[in-house]
Amino acid sequence: MVIKNWIERLGKMHRDRALALTRLECAELENVFALLLVGSFIGFPAPPSFIALELMPLMEKELAIFGRRAYDSKDMLGELLGVMGVD
């Protein structure tokens, strides 16, 4: 019974760590997607404007994330290593 509890806790710990890493990766991919659509503001080649304009109303969350990330501008490598538990 003790071993079963220990194995369950170990599995939960690994799931939590994997979930945190997946959430971090998802947030970064949303940021990249927003950057690709509005990249013309900083000089990146952008998709045709009619495609970007059609996608803009669907990107309210991504644009909010994009603005927040630009405001915070955290160290992405440090955040990733923190999630992975590297000191």
PyMOL commands that set and color helices and strands:
alter all, ss='L'
color gray80, all
select helices_A, chain A and resi 2-37+39-41+49-72+76-84
alter helices_A, ss='H'
color red, helices_A
deselect
rebuild
show_as cartoon
